[in-house]
């Protein structure tokens, strides 16, 4: 349930643009950074912030400008890499 709500929030933010994040109430008093996300496909690094109930992703610049805690450099970085899929070959063709 929370995940679907967070996805709906993220879709709204993505469609409406990055300025909506500040309007949804992601302020430094209630939201704290949890981790950084590695940049993927030329996109900027993002930071996931939470208030304990919902999650919002901000760009590095938005996080630094917003004065969130902990400091950007102190956040752990989450690296997600996908392993290429290998096609299985039947034993008789090996």
Z-matrix of the N, CA and C atoms (Angstrom, degrees):
N
C 1 1.450
C 2 1.528 1 110.86
N 3 1.340 2 116.09 1 -47.81
C 4 1.464 3 119.51 2 -179.49
C 5 1.520 4 109.75 3 -65.78
N 6 1.336 5 116.08 4 -38.62
C 7 1.468 6 119.38 5 -179.30
C 8 1.528 7 110.54 6 -63.21
N 9 1.341 8 117.95 7 -42.68
C 10 1.460 9 119.94 8 179.73
C 11 1.531 10 110.91 9 -66.07
N 12 1.320 11 116.74 10 -35.57
C 13 1.461 12 120.35 11 177.08
C 14 1.529 13 110.47 12 -66.92
N 15 1.328 14 115.88 13 -41.67
C 16 1.467 15 119.49 14 178.35
C 17 1.527 16 111.01 15 -65.43
N 18 1.335 17 117.01 16 -38.96
C 19 1.464 18 120.38 17 178.47
C 20 1.529 19 110.39 18 -64.50
N 21 1.325 20 117.27 19 -41.84
C 22 1.464 21 120.39 20 178.09
C 23 1.523 22 110.62 21 -62.42
N 24 1.332 23 116.55 22 -40.67
C 25 1.462 24 121.02 23 177.75
C 26 1.521 25 110.65 24 -63.46
N 27 1.327 26 116.68 25 -44.06
C 28 1.464 27 120.49 26 -179.54
C 29 1.526 28 111.16 27 -65.58
N 30 1.339 29 117.83 28 -40.23
C 31 1.457 30 120.56 29 177.65
C 32 1.523 31 110.78 30 -62.93
N 33 1.316 32 116.49 31 -39.96
C 34 1.459 33 120.44 32 177.77
C 35 1.521 34 110.05 33 -62.20
N 36 1.323 35 116.68 34 -43.64
C 37 1.461 36 121.29 35 179.98
C 38 1.517 37 110.17 36 -64.91
N 39 1.336 38 117.63 37 -43.06
C 40 1.449 39 120.84 38 -177.83
C 41 1.523 40 111.53 39 -65.57
N 42 1.330 41 117.38 40 -38.49
C 43 1.459 42 121.02 41 -178.99
C 44 1.525 43 110.94 42 -73.46
N 45 1.324 44 116.38 43 -42.44
C 46 1.453 45 120.58 44 -175.14
C 47 1.526 46 113.07 45 -80.21
N 48 1.316 47 117.79 46 -23.16
C 49 1.457 48 120.35 47 178.75
C 50 1.510 49 111.81 48 113.20
N 51 1.328 50 117.41 49 169.77
C 52 1.456 51 121.32 50 -174.98
C 53 1.522 52 114.71 51 -69.59
N 54 1.333 53 118.69 52 -19.17
C 55 1.461 54 120.00 53 -179.06
C 56 1.518 55 112.77 54 -70.40
N 57 1.320 56 117.54 55 -18.21
C 58 1.464 57 121.01 56 -177.92
C 59 1.517 58 111.39 57 -69.26
N 60 1.325 59 118.14 58 -27.05
C 61 1.458 60 121.07 59 -177.48
C 62 1.516 61 110.54 60 -56.50
N 63 1.322 62 117.36 61 -44.07
C 64 1.457 63 120.33 62 179.63
C 65 1.523 64 111.18 63 -66.47
N 66 1.320 65 117.43 64 -29.74
C 67 1.452 66 120.62 65 -178.77
C 68 1.520 67 112.76 66 -79.81
N 69 1.337 68 119.03 67 -17.80
C 70 1.451 69 120.93 68 -178.96
C 71 1.517 70 111.90 69 -82.47
N 72 1.312 71 118.04 70 -2.94
C 73 1.455 72 120.70 71 176.73
C 74 1.515 73 113.37 72 96.64
N 75 1.316 74 118.74 73 19.18
C 76 1.464 75 120.94 74 177.76
C 77 1.520 76 108.19 75 -81.18
N 78 1.314 77 115.51 76 75.07
C 79 1.465 78 118.70 77 -178.10
C 80 1.522 79 110.04 78 -103.15
N 81 1.320 80 117.15 79 156.22
C 82 1.464 81 121.05 80 -175.37
C 83 1.522 82 114.40 81 -63.88
N 84 1.321 83 118.40 82 -19.93
C 85 1.465 84 120.01 83 -179.35
C 86 1.527 85 111.67 84 -71.96
N 87 1.334 86 117.30 85 -33.62
C 88 1.468 87 119.71 86 -176.75
C 89 1.525 88 113.25 87 -108.17
N 90 1.323 89 118.16 88 -27.26
C 91 1.460 90 121.07 89 -177.16
C 92 1.526 91 110.53 90 -99.92
N 93 1.345 92 115.74 91 139.68
C 94 1.458 93 122.08 92 176.67
C 95 1.516 94 108.89 93 -125.35
N 96 1.310 95 116.55 94 145.91
C 97 1.458 96 121.01 95 177.83
C 98 1.515 97 110.96 96 -72.53
N 99 1.346 98 116.52 97 139.50
C 100 1.458 99 120.88 98 177.72
C 101 1.518 100 111.61 99 -106.27
N 102 1.346 101 117.30 100 -43.22
C 103 1.465 102 120.91 101 -179.86
C 104 1.519 103 110.46 102 -165.42
N 105 1.337 104 114.18 103 161.57
C 106 1.459 105 121.42 104 173.67
C 107 1.518 106 108.05 105 -94.04
N 108 1.329 107 115.97 106 150.77
C 109 1.454 108 121.93 107 175.37
C 110 1.518 109 108.20 108 -112.74
N 111 1.321 110 116.05 109 130.37
C 112 1.458 111 121.35 110 -179.65
C 113 1.521 112 109.91 111 -60.09
N 114 1.325 113 116.64 112 145.54
C 115 1.460 114 119.84 113 178.00
C 116 1.521 115 109.59 114 -68.17
N 117 1.328 116 115.38 115 142.18
C 118 1.461 117 121.90 116 -177.35
C 119 1.520 118 108.97 117 -132.32
N 120 1.329 119 116.40 118 135.14
C 121 1.462 120 122.64 119 176.06
C 122 1.526 121 113.30 120 51.92
N 123 1.322 122 117.31 121 41.09
C 124 1.451 123 121.27 122 177.05
C 125 1.517 124 114.70 123 79.67
N 126 1.315 125 117.94 124 -0.94
C 127 1.471 126 120.36 125 176.92
C 128 1.519 127 109.57 126 -77.27
N 129 1.337 128 117.30 127 154.66
C 130 1.467 129 119.12 128 -179.32
C 131 1.526 130 111.35 129 -71.67
N 132 1.340 131 115.92 130 159.71
C 133 1.458 132 119.56 131 174.25
C 134 1.515 133 108.66 132 -64.26
N 135 1.322 134 115.77 133 145.23
C 136 1.458 135 120.49 134 178.80
C 137 1.522 136 109.45 135 -122.14
N 138 1.309 137 115.77 136 163.18
C 139 1.455 138 122.83 137 176.86
C 140 1.518 139 107.39 138 -125.21
N 141 1.319 140 116.44 139 133.87
C 142 1.454 141 120.92 140 175.89
C 143 1.519 142 108.00 141 -92.79
N 144 1.324 143 116.40 142 125.72
C 145 1.465 144 121.79 143 177.46
C 146 1.522 145 108.67 144 -117.66
N 147 1.324 146 116.05 145 150.32
C 148 1.450 147 120.53 146 -178.89
C 149 1.524 148 110.81 147 -141.62
N 150 1.325 149 114.50 148 154.18
C 151 1.460 150 120.74 149 172.36
C 152 1.523 151 109.85 150 -109.80
N 153 1.324 152 116.94 151 10.79
C 154 1.454 153 122.00 152 -179.04
C 155 1.514 154 112.56 153 98.86
N 156 1.333 155 117.46 154 -16.20
C 157 1.455 156 121.36 155 -179.41
C 158 1.515 157 112.44 156 -122.92
N 159 1.314 158 117.59 157 -34.87
C 160 1.462 159 120.93 158 -179.47
C 161 1.526 160 109.45 159 -133.75
N 162 1.316 161 114.39 160 160.57
C 163 1.465 162 121.63 161 -178.65
C 164 1.517 163 109.85 162 -121.70
N 165 1.320 164 116.29 163 143.90
C 166 1.462 165 122.46 164 176.77
C 167 1.521 166 106.87 165 -137.15
N 168 1.335 167 116.50 166 141.61
C 169 1.456 168 120.13 167 175.95
C 170 1.524 169 109.71 168 -103.96
N 171 1.325 170 115.66 169 131.39
C 172 1.456 171 122.93 170 178.15
C 173 1.521 172 108.81 171 -119.76
N 174 1.318 173 116.83 172 154.26
C 175 1.454 174 119.04 173 173.75
C 176 1.530 175 108.26 174 -74.63
N 177 1.318 176 115.70 175 165.71
C 178 1.466 177 120.52 176 179.50
C 179 1.525 178 110.89 177 -57.94
N 180 1.322 179 116.81 178 -42.33
C 181 1.462 180 120.44 179 -178.72
C 182 1.527 181 111.48 180 -64.22
N 183 1.342 182 117.11 181 -42.28
C 184 1.469 183 120.42 182 179.01
C 185 1.521 184 110.95 183 -64.68
N 186 1.334 185 116.48 184 -39.30
C 187 1.463 186 120.62 185 -179.72
C 188 1.527 187 110.76 186 -65.10
N 189 1.324 188 116.09 187 -46.97
C 190 1.472 189 119.32 188 -179.68
C 191 1.521 190 111.25 189 -65.66
N 192 1.342 191 117.12 190 -42.69
C 193 1.466 192 120.94 191 -178.57
C 194 1.528 193 112.07 192 -68.38
N 195 1.333 194 116.92 193 -29.36
C 196 1.455 195 120.60 194 -177.55
C 197 1.509 196 114.41 195 -79.13
N 198 1.323 197 118.10 196 -13.40
C 199 1.459 198 120.76 197 178.59
C 200 1.515 199 113.57 198 74.43
N 201 1.320 200 117.98 199 31.14
C 202 1.461 201 121.68 200 179.33
C 203 1.520 202 110.59 201 -71.58
N 204 1.313 203 116.32 202 159.48
C 205 1.455 204 123.62 203 177.66
C 206 1.510 205 109.34 204 -120.03
N 207 1.311 206 120.13 205 148.63
C 208 1.454 207 128.18 206 -4.82
C 209 1.516 208 111.41 207 -71.69
N 210 1.303 209 116.61 208 175.92
C 211 1.459 210 121.13 209 -179.70
C 212 1.527 211 109.71 210 -59.72
N 213 1.321 212 115.72 211 149.22
C 214 1.468 213 120.96 212 -176.85
C 215 1.525 214 111.94 213 -55.31
N 216 1.314 215 117.39 214 -42.36
C 217 1.456 216 121.24 215 -177.75
C 218 1.521 217 113.10 216 -68.97
N 219 1.325 218 118.43 217 -18.88
C 220 1.463 219 121.88 218 -179.53
C 221 1.525 220 112.41 219 -88.13
N 222 1.338 221 118.48 220 -10.32
C 223 1.461 222 121.20 221 -178.17
C 224 1.531 223 110.82 222 -75.51
N 225 1.337 224 117.22 223 142.38
C 226 1.469 225 119.18 224 174.19
C 227 1.529 226 109.67 225 -72.20
N 228 1.331 227 116.31 226 150.58
C 229 1.463 228 120.95 227 -179.87
C 230 1.516 229 109.50 228 -101.08
N 231 1.324 230 116.51 229 128.98
C 232 1.460 231 122.13 230 176.05
C 233 1.520 232 107.67 231 -95.26
N 234 1.315 233 115.97 232 121.83
C 235 1.456 234 121.41 233 -179.90
C 236 1.525 235 107.71 234 -112.67
N 237 1.315 236 115.68 235 122.22
C 238 1.461 237 120.64 236 178.89
C 239 1.513 238 108.23 237 -120.31
N 240 1.296 239 116.00 238 116.46
C 241 1.459 240 121.06 239 178.49
C 242 1.515 241 108.28 240 -121.99
N 243 1.296 242 115.67 241 142.17
C 244 1.453 243 120.15 242 178.72
C 245 1.519 244 109.64 243 -100.04
N 246 1.300 245 114.71 244 137.39
C 247 1.457 246 120.70 245 178.04
C 248 1.518 247 107.88 246 -88.04
N 249 1.341 248 118.34 247 135.27
C 250 1.461 249 119.32 248 179.43
C 251 1.529 250 110.92 249 -61.67
N 252 1.302 251 114.64 250 144.28
C 253 1.462 252 120.80 251 179.77
C 254 1.518 253 108.67 252 -78.25
N 255 1.323 254 115.79 253 131.98
C 256 1.458 255 120.60 254 177.43
C 257 1.514 256 108.15 255 -104.99
N 258 1.309 257 115.54 256 130.53
C 259 1.457 258 120.06 257 178.00
C 260 1.521 259 108.72 258 -74.47
N 261 1.320 260 114.91 259 135.74
C 262 1.455 261 118.17 260 177.11
C 263 1.526 262 109.52 261 -80.83
N 264 1.318 263 114.97 262 141.91
C 265 1.463 264 121.67 263 -179.91
C 266 1.509 265 107.57 264 -109.13
N 267 1.335 266 117.55 265 129.19
C 268 1.464 267 118.51 266 177.50
C 269 1.516 268 111.89 267 -56.61
N 270 1.316 269 117.04 268 148.88
C 271 1.460 270 122.42 269 -176.11
C 272 1.511 271 112.67 270 -59.91
N 273 1.330 272 118.13 271 -34.03
C 274 1.466 273 120.30 272 -177.87
C 275 1.525 274 111.55 273 -72.78
N 276 1.324 275 119.57 274 -16.54
C 277 1.462 276 122.76 275 179.38
C 278 1.540 277 111.59 276 -101.88
N 279 1.301 278 117.22 277 -1.23
C 280 1.459 279 121.74 278 -176.35
C 281 1.485 280 113.40 279 -71.33
